[in-house]
């Protein structure tokens, strides 16, 4: 179980005081006394952790990353020049050996991931099969929700090694290859015959929400 109480040796965060939030977008290895796991700082302040999923937000102010991880607690971490971070759960408890947190930058988001995440709220695609086509949405929230009004189900998406996976509840599981340059995807049911039972997608739009609008750095 992930505990939100956690010690830290906070260091002055001067080198990144002028950094933009967009500079820190990517995957990190987050560690604490209980181990380590992957977390992702997504565009528009969306925070995602595959292992401990919750609706969560992150923000950068004066070289400090603040994370509001819902039921998993709140955190503050100082950012170093190499994007590594060191801090603690809030409130800070220096005498609590569970309180510290450290993060190490692993990689930037791939072009395939960005094609799905868009500007931070997710993307809408035209999804086609032998029976026609319909709109679907890949939400970039804390649960990677997948939404389809035509075939509604409690569904989720995930990515691994450039492959897109959709867990569509009673409608089955699908695997697709994303072409980030052309904003298309193709594949089919996991374990199926894609020559006859195929699925294809074409990017329609990047979705907007208030957080995406607020995060725009063009003004």
N, C-alpha and C positions, 0 to 999 in steps of 0.2 A: 504494500500500500504506500502511496506517495504522501509524505507528511509535509505540511506547509510551514511548520515551525522549523527554524534552522539557524553558526558563528561566522564571522568573516573578518579578514584583515583588509579593511577598506583602504585604498590608496587614492591619492589625488588624481583626478581625471582631467588633466589639462590638455593633452594632445588631441582629444576628440571633442573639445568644447564647441568647436565650430563645424563639426561634421553634420551632414544632413542625415535624416532618418533613412533615406533611400540608400545611403552608403552601406548600411548594415543588413540589408535584405539578404537572406540566405539561410542555409542549414548550419546548425551548431550542435556540438556535443555538450549537453548540460550535465554537470556532475555535482554530487553532494555525498554525504556520508554513506548513503544507501546504494550508491552506484552511479551509473550514467545512462543517458538515453538521448535520442535525437529530438530536437525542437527546431521549428522554422519561424523566422521572422519574415512575415509576408508583407507585400505592399499594403499601404493604407492602414498600417497598424494592426493587421490581423496576425494573431499568434496561433500556431498550430503545433500540436504534439501528438504523433500517431499513438503513443502508448498511453498517454493520459489526456483523453480528449475532453474538452469543455469549450464553451464560448469564451474566448479570451482575447485580450488586447495588449499591445505594447506601444511604448512611446519613448522618444529620446529627447532629453532636455539637459543642456549644459554638461554633456558627456556622461550622463547617467541614463541607463535604460530602465524604465519602470514596466513591470508586467502585472497585469491583473488577470489571474488565471482562474477566475471563478471559484469553484469549490476547492481548488488546489492552492489557493492563497495568493498573496501579493509579494512582489520581489523588487529589489533595486540592485542594479549591478553597474559598477564603473567600467567604462569601455577604454581599452588600451589601443595603441596605434595599430596593432595587428588584428584588431577586432575581437581579441579575447576579452572576457569580462570576469569580474570578480565582485561578489557582493553577498547579499543575504536575504532571507525571508523577512517580511515586515510583520510585527515590529522587530527591530534588530535586537538580538539577544547574544552578546559576545560570549557568555558562559555556557551557551547551549551548543553542544557539538553537532547538532542536527541543523543548525541555523545557516551555515555558509553555503554558498553556491558559486560555481565557476563554469564558464562557458568558453569553448574553443571553436573558432570558425572552421567549418569543414569545406563548404563549397557554396558557390552562388547557385541560384535557381537555374535549372536548365531551360533551354528554349522551349522544350515540350511542356514543362511545368508552367512557364509564363503564358504559353498559349491557352492553357486551361484556366489559370488564375486571373489572367487579364490585369486590370488595374488594381485588383484587390478584392473586389466583390464577387468575382467569378465570371463565367462566360455563358452565352447561349449559342446553341448549335442547332442546325437542321440535321436531324438524325434519320437516316433512310435504311429501309430493308426491302425485301421483295414485295411487301404489302403496302408500300407507300413511304411517306416521310412525315415527321412531326417535330415540333421544337422540344429541346431538352435543355436543362440548365445544370451546370457544374458550379456549385456554390463553394466559395473559398472561405467558409466559416470554420468554426472549431471542430466540426464533425465531418467535413467534406461531404455535405449532403448533395445528392443527385435528385433532381426534380423533373418530373414529366407529368403534365396535366392529362395527356391522353391515356397514359398507362401509370396511374398513381400507385406508389408503393413507398415504404420507408426504405430508401436506397442511399448508397454511398459510393464514392469513387476514391481511387487511390492510384499512385504511380510508382513504378519500380523499373529502373534501368530503361527509361524512355517508353515503357509500355503503360497504357492506361487500362485500369481494371474498373469495372462497374459491377457492384453487388446490388442487383435490382430486385431483391426480395423474391416474390413468387414468380417473377418473369425471368429469373435465371442470372447467371454470371457471364460477363462479357469481357473480352480482351481486345484492345485495339492499339494500333500503332499510330502515333500522332506525327504528322508532317507539319512542323512548326512554321516552315517557310511559306507553305501554301495554305496553312490554316485548315487542314483537312485531317481526317482520321479514317482508318478502315480496319476491319477485323471481323469478329463474330463471336458466337457462344464459345465459352471455354470447353474444349474437347469436341467441338462440333465440326461439321464439314463446311468450311467457309466458301467453297466453290458454289454451293447452292443455298446455304443459310448464312448470308453475309450481312454485315452492318457497315454503313459509311456515314461520316459526319462532315459538315462544312460549317465553319465559324460564321455566325450571324452578327454578334455584337459582344462587346465587353459590357457587362452589367454595371450599373451605377448604384451607389447608396450614398448616404450623407458622409460617411467616413472617407470614401473615395474622393468626393468633391472637396472635402476639407484638406485632404492630403496633397492636393494638386500643388506642384511647386513651380507652376508657370506664371504665377502672379507676383 
